[in-house]
Amino acid sequence: MPASSLRSGMTTIGALFSVTVAAGLLGLALEFALMQHVQDQLQAGTNAAALAGAMELIDEDVLYPGRLALLGPSAAADDVAAAQQAALQYGQVNVAGGMRIFSDVANKQPPPVAAGWLAEPLDLSSPLQPWPQAGQANALVVHAERSERWGNALPLWIGPLLGVAQADVRATATACVDQRVHGFRPVQGSVIPVVPLAALGWGSNDAWTEQAAAPAQPGVNDRYTVHYASGQVTAGADGIPEIVLCTPQYAAGQQVLAGNLGCLRLSALTTAQDFARQVQEGLRAADLIELGGQLAVPPGGTLALSGASEFEALLPSLAGNVLGVRRAWPLYLSRQSSGSGGEEFELAGFAAGSVVDAYVDNGRSCLVVQPAVLVSRTALVHAAAGWNPWLGRLCLVQ
């Protein structure tokens, strides 16, 4: 055989070998890309399921005076069961590698959904105390697999040529509701669900906390029902006492009744139109520029904000657009006249509630509010802040 033909044959063999190797490497790269894609899908699905389930862990029983004491441990059990069911249902609509991540979870180990208590959600190294040993739950752990032990391993394309027919892919997510809320900050252009109003928080029969804790009396302080799924408000008692909030009464420029409700001026440039938007839509980042971009009470401290009494007459007409909508409500300890002839509020915390009625009484604007629980990603939490029964921040912690 001529040397040139030999060289040509060797070149062809080398080219074929190179093509084969390149094809194999490409196949392996595609295989790894597939595994990573399925891993990403699995992680996204477990994240979503954990967040959806953890939403159920905030206890709406706190809205019914005496309910928690009456139910005892069963209250936490009901919340955990609802959270686990919500996580499983959400996971069943998420797909990883063409298969629902919770298509068959009976008797799987580790269990796909488990609840527990995180004493310090802000610390990623904080250990999870499993429920029911913990006695209460504020966190939900969701685990999903495409694996041999779960009977749904991910089939491979190139792997069988190397003696590996399938691969295991796993994902775990932990979501927590942290109720140490002391304020709110807009996230990625979102509004914060806070009304530009201040309600008396403590120290009087007219205060939010005292009214919320009073026994519910049908037809007296329990006249409405809020259907939270739809936001619809209907007449009729539901066991949750309502809170009546009224602005002060004035006569010839002099205050006659102090009231337990006031309007807040978040910016010196706030107009009546701005205030109306804030009531109806929530607070934007632009509304909070003068406050450093957030509305927050320092843990253990207070926040002074100016009042806007000229907007009080607008409340009954504005409230009709937010009936049944859950919002956070700033609570004040005290209010006093400022040197400029206005008012200044000393805010000390937040609650949550839905307006169910609005009316005018002897020139005063009055709102009827039903307490609620509200979970928001815009909520700010702090280790030094106290537990807030009405508010929580939903977050992924692992």
N, C-alpha and C positions, 0 to 999 in steps of 0.2 A: 504494500500500500504506500502510495506516495506520501511524503512527509506533509505536504499541504493538505491532503485529505484527512490525515490523522489529526492534524491541528484543527481542521474544520470540525471533525467529529467531537473532539474534546471540547471545543468551544460550544458546540450545541449541547453537549451533556452538562457543561458548566452553566449554560444559560438556563437549561431545564431545571437544574438543581437550584439555581438562584430564584427562579420563578416559583418553584415548589416551596422553598424556604420563605420567600416573601409572602406567598399565599397563606402559608401556615401562620406566620407572624400576624398577618392581617386578620386571619380568622381568630387567633387568640386575642388580638386587640378588640375585635368586635365582641368576642365572648366576655371579656372584662368590661367592655362598655355596657353590654346587656346587664351584667350583674350589678354594675353601678347604677344603672337606670332603675332596675327593680328595687335596689336598696333605697334609692331616693324616693321612689313611689311608696315603699313600705314605711319609710320614716315620715313622709308627709301624711300618710294615712293614720299612723299612730299619733302623730302630733295633733291632728284634727280631732281624732276620737278622744284623746285625753282632754283636750280643751272643752269639747262638747260635754263630756261627762262631768268634768269638774264644776261646770256651771251649776250643776244640780246640788252641789255640796253646801252652798250658802243656804242657811236655814230660814225659810219663810215662816216657820213656827214662831219666830220672835215677834211677828206682827200681831199675834193673838195673845193678849195678856194672860199669863199663867199657863199657856199651852206647853211650854218646855218643861216646867216643873211637873205638870200633869203627865206628860208622855214619858219623861225620864229617858232611859237608854234607847227606847224604841224610836225616838225622834231621829237619832243618829243612824239607826238601822234603816229607817225609811229613806233617808237622804242617800246613804251608800247604795242601797238597792236601785234607787232612781238614777244615780250617777253611773253605776255599772251598766244598767240597761241602755242609757243614752249613749254611752261609749260604744257598746256592742252594735247598736242600731246604726250609729254613724259609720263605724268601721265596715259594716256590711255593704255600704255603697261605695267604698273606696277599693280600688283595684291595684294590685301589684303584679306585674308580669302576666296580665290577662286573667288573674284569679282574685276574687274578693278576699281581702285580708282576714276576714272573719267568717269565711264560708262554713267552717265546721270547727267549733272551739270546745266541744264537749270533752271534758276530762283531759284537756291539754295541760302540759306542764312545761314551763311555769304557767300559771293561770294568765289568760290574756288581759284581765282587768283586775286590779287589786287596789284597795283604798288604804290610806294611812294618814299619819299626822306628822307634819313637818313643823318643828318648833321654830325654825329659823329659815323660812323660804328664801331669803336673800343670800344665804350661805350655801353654795353648791355642795359643800362637804357635809351639810347637816344630814344626819341619818334619818331615814323614814321609819317611824314606829308603826308597825302594821296594825290595821284595824281587824278585830275588835279589841285587841289588847290595849290599844291606845285610848279607848273609850270615846274618842271623837275622831273626825276625819276632816282634813282640809286639802288633801292631795289625792290624786288618782294616777296610778301607774298603768300604762297600756303597753302590752308586749305583743308583737306579731312576728311570725316566721314563715318563710318558705324553706322548709327543712325536711330531712328524712324522718326525724322523730315526730313531726307533725303530719307526716304523710303527704306533703305537698311540695317536695323539693323542686328546685328550679332545674329543668332539663337543659343540658348543654348541647352545643352544636359540634364543636371540635373536641371537646373533652373525651367523648367515647373513643376517639382514635388514640388517646393517651391512657385509656383505662379508667377515665372519670366521667361517668354518665350524667351526674347531677351535682348541684352545689347548694349549700345552705346559706340563706340570707336572713338576717335578723335585725329588728329595730325595736327600741324601747323609748317611750316618752313619759315624762312625769309633768303633770299640770297641777297647779295649786291656786286656791283662792286665798289671797292674803287680805285680811280684814283690818289691818293696821293702817287705815287710810287717813291721811291728813291733808289731802289736796288733790288738785288735778292739773294736768298739762296736756295741751293738744299734741297729738301724735300724727306725723306725716300729713299735715294739713287738715286733720279732722277737727271737729268742734268738740268741746267738752260738754257733757250733759248736765250743766249747772245753771240754775236760774239766777238772774242778777237781783236776788231778793235776800233779805235776812230775816229769819224767824227767831224769836226769843227761845233759847235752848233750854235753860234751866232756871230753877229758883222761884217758880210761880205756878199756880194752877192753870195759868194760860200758856205756860211754856210747852214746847214741843215734847220733851221727854215725859212730863207729867201727864199731858193729854194722851200720849201714845200708850201709857201704862194704865190708864183708867179702865175699869171694867166696861166692856161694850154693852150699851143699852139700846136695843132696837128702837128706832124712831126718835132717839134722843141724840146720842153721839155715834150712832151706827145706822146710817140711812141709805148708804150706797154700797154697791158691789162693783169692783173693777175686774174685768175679765182680761188678765194680763196678756194672754195670747193674742188678742185682737185690740186691746186698749179701749174696748167699749166700756162705758159707765152706765149702769142701770140702777134703778131705784130698788131698795131692799137691803136688809141687813146681811152681813157676811161674817160677823164675828170680829172684825177689825175696827177699833174705834177711830173715828175721824178727828182731825185737828182743825180747829177754827182759828184762822189768822186774820187779824184786822189791822189796818193802818191807824195811826192816831187820829183823834178828832180835834179840830181846831175851831176857835170862835174868835173872830176879829183879830186874827193873827196870833192868838194865844192857844196853846195846847190844852185841851180839856181832858181827853182820855189818852193815856200813853200808848196804847196799842201794843201788839206783839209782832208786827210785820212792818218792814220798811224796804224801800228800793235802794239799790246800791249804785254808786257812780264809780265805774271801773276806770274811767278816763276823764280827764278834765274836758275833753272834747265830745263826750257822749251826748248825742241829741235824742229827742223823743223817738225818732225813726230808728236809731241805733238800739235804743232800749227795747223797742217793740220787737226788733229782730232777735235780740238776745233772749227775750222771753220765749219766743216761738221756736227758735232754732237751736239755741245753745250758744256758748261763748267761743269765738274764734281767737286765733293767736293774736290778731291785730287788736282785739279788745283788751289784751293782757300785757301790752308792751310796757306800760308804766308800772306793772307789777312784776317785771322780769320774766314775762312769758308764761306765768303760771298763777293759779289761784290756790294758795296753800297756807295753812296755819302751822307755824313752827311747832314741832312736837313739844308739848308741855308749855307752850306760850300762846300768844294771841296775835291777831292781825287787825290793824286799824284800817277801816275803809270809810270813805265819805258816803253820806246818804244823798238821795235825789228825791226829795219829797214832791217835787213838781211832777213826777211821773206816777204818783200813787193813783190818781184818778183814772189812769189808763188800764189798770189791772183787770177790772171786770170784763172789759171788751176783749182784752188780749187773752185772758184765761180760756175763753171759749175755744181757742185754736189748739190748746194743749191738754184738753180733758183726757184723763187716762194715761197720759204720757209720763213715764218714770223719769224723774230728774233728781239730781242732788241739790240739797238746800243748805246754804250756809246758815249756821246757828250763831247767835250772838249772846254774849254775857251781859253787855250793857250798851246803852246808847246815850249820847249826850249832845247838847248843842255845841256847835263849833263857833269859833270867833267870827266866822264869816256869815253867821246867821243860818247856816245849815246844820246838819247832824253828822255825827261820827259814830260808827258802830265798832265794837270790839268783838271780832269774830273769834270763836274758840273751837269750832269743829264743823262737821257736816252730817246731815241725815239724808234720807231719800224718801220721796213720796210722789203721789200723783194728784193733781187737781181734779176734784170731782164736782165742784160747784163754785160759783162766784156770784156775788151780789153786793149791793150798796146798802149800808145801814147808817142812817142819820149822817150822811155825808162821808162815811168811812168806806173804803174799799175792803171787802172781806173775801177771803178764799177758804174753801173747805178742802182739806188735803187728807188723803188716806196714806198712811205710812207704807213703804214698799222696801224691797231689797233691790239693789242695783249693782251689777258687776260691770266694770268698765276698764278697758286697757289704758285709758287715759288717767286712771287714778294713780296717785302717788302714795307709796307706803314707806314707812320708816320703822326701824326696830324699836325706837323709843316712843312711838305713837301707841295709844291705847286701842283695844279691839273695838271696832265699829260694827254694831249689830245690823246696820242697814246697808253698808257699802263694802265692796271688795274689789280687788284687782286680780284679774285672771292672767296667769303667766305660765310659760314653760320654764321649769327650773332645771331640767336635765335633758 
